[in-house]
Amino acid sequence: MATRVGANRILRAGRFHHPFGDPNRTPEGEFLWRRQVVEAALRALAAPVEGPTTFEVTEYVMR
Amino acid sequence: MAFRVVHYLNQFYGGIGGEAQADAPFTVREGPVGPGRRLEQALGGDGRIVATLICGDNAFHERRDEALAKIVAAAREWAPDVLVAGPAFASGRYGLACAAVTARVGAELRIPALAGMHRDNPGAQPLDPPIYIVPTGETSVEMDAALEGMARLARKLRSGQPLGPAAVDGYLPRGIRRNMRDKRPAAARAVDLLLGRLAGAAVETELPIEVRDRVAPPPPVADLAHATIALVTEAGVVPKGNPDGIEAARATRWARYSIEGMERLRPGDYESIHGGYDNAWVNQDANRVLPVDALRTMERERMIGRLHPEYFVTCGSIGNPTEMRRMGREIARELSAAGVTAVILPAT
């Protein structure tokens, strides 16, 4: 949907109820995961794009 | 008897002159002028142009309300059955003027009204209520086709017959969906679409989602370590009690709330009033939508310059695009005045 309405930098993150959250993790695990999602958002902001582009979260800490 | 048409043109097509004459004040000529002659031919005797209203593009926009009032008054004197504006092709100022004249004269005289322009003309942005716009080419090379299309739609609107879908009757989609009956059940149509897609045929969805805005992507943030990052959301996350009364659906309000000095959004202090998703998880912890806690640590680590001290919020549930666009503009203006570099927009 984000692509079809023309959003240019799209990050595939959590569920739409909690895009920056994952209630299935422990509180500490969820916070670490959230940081990674925000880092991915910042990478997207710093990336040149030509049109709607989807970015993924790279996880480097296991749950 | 032929129906009466009043035609709106700018100074160029009205034969007054080019850009140097864009200040030309509003004038009225009896009968057709310039492209109006070919428009009348295209109407094939069904309609005739009784008067042409001409206004310089700059003169129109510099005193828009005054110009529109004069245009409405002049149109009224000629008692038209239909108003036609343009075609403006890709010309922005002319297109915006044509759209405004079409909307205003149509509403005040209660007559069918239409404009012609290229679909990317800023004048073709959706208005509320929507107007009829016949899509044209980008330049006057496409004049004949444009006038044919405009004449066809003028006849159809004048006839009072129900209008078909935009693609069939030759106008830009107006964001209106109508139910229609089909003999075949939805399941059969859906499978056909799928089979068509698998076979590589050009299949058309029954529910197109319009791409209404094409926004050029902003350049990448060059220096995150000195950037001010703001949080803006349509998720309806507000301080508990919803102090500004943002609506749970079809919102018309947005608000801003301070997060200055906060390590995180404290559980219990915030809630979501958004009527379109299960709010349980964000009500437990609002950082799940607005990642204030994570951004604070990154601010301390100098990964970003700073987190903007306010977040902005509205509610996107069943949002009206016109309202959403207005609120987006208002919020963008605030962000830009505050020197914000970039925005993260958590969407629900």
Interface residues (C-beta under 8 A of the other chain):
Chain A: M1 A2 R4 V5 G6 N8 R9 A13 G14 F16 H17 H18 P19 F20 G21 P23 F31 R34 R35 V37 V38 E39 A41 L42 L45 A46 A47 P48 V49 E50 G51
Chain B: I209 V211 R212 D213 R214 V215 P217 P218 P219 P220 V221 A222 L224 A227 I229 Y277 D278 N279 A280 W281 V282 Q284 D285 N287 R288 V289 L290 P291 D293 A294 L295 T297 M298 M303 I304 A342 I344 P346 A347 T348
